[in-house]
Amino acid sequence: PRRRFTDDIEAGRLVEVLPDNPPTPTPISVLYPRSRQLSPRVRVFVDWLVEILGPKLDP
C-alpha cells in the first residue's frame, strides 16, 4: 500500500509513477487447520499480517 512509502515519497527518495492509476487491491487469505492447535510461529505471522495490513485482514 502507498501508506508504507509516504515518508519516502515526501522526502524525495521515491517518485510515484502513475499516481492516477493505483493497483487494484489484492485479497490475502491465511489458511490453517482448525482441528489442530495453532503453532506460536503461525500465530506471530498472522498477528504480523494484521498489523501491517490493517483492519482489512480478519484473523
C-alpha positions in Angstrom: 0.0 0.0 0.0 1.0 3.6 -0.7 0.9 4.5 3.0 4.1 2.4 3.6 6.0 4.7 1.4 4.6 8.1 2.2 7.7 9.2 4.2 10.0 8.2 1.3 7.8 9.9 -1.3 7.6 13.1 0.8 11.4 13.1 1.4 12.1 12.6 -2.4 13.8 9.2 -2.0 11.0 7.7 -4.1 9.0 9.1 -7.0 5.4 8.0 -7.5 4.8 6.7 -11.1 1.3 6.8 -12.5 -0.3 8.3 -9.4 -3.7 8.4 -11.1 -3.6 4.6 -11.7 -3.2 2.8 -8.4 -3.1 -1.0 -8.4 -6.3 -2.8 -7.5 -6.5 -4.3 -4.0 -5.5 -8.0 -3.8 -7.2 -10.2 -1.2 -4.9 -12.2 1.1 -6.0 -15.3 3.0 -4.3 -17.2 5.7 -5.4 -20.8 6.0 -4.6 -23.2 8.7 -6.4 -26.3 10.1 -8.8 -25.5 12.9 -8.6 -29.1 14.2 -5.1 -28.6 15.5 -3.6 -26.1 17.9 -2.2 -23.1 16.2 1.6 -23.0 16.5 3.2 -20.0 18.1 5.0 -19.2 14.8 1.8 -19.2 12.8 0.1 -17.0 15.4 3.0 -14.5 15.3 2.9 -14.5 11.5 -0.9 -13.9 11.4 -0.6 -11.1 14.0 2.2 -9.5 11.9 0.0 -9.6 8.8 -2.9 -8.0 10.7 -0.5 -5.3 12.0 0.9 -4.3 8.5 -2.3 -4.8 6.5 -4.6 -3.1 9.0 -8.2 -3.9 9.7 -8.9 -5.3 6.2 -7.5 -8.6 7.3 -9.7 -10.7 9.6 -7.6 -13.2 11.6 
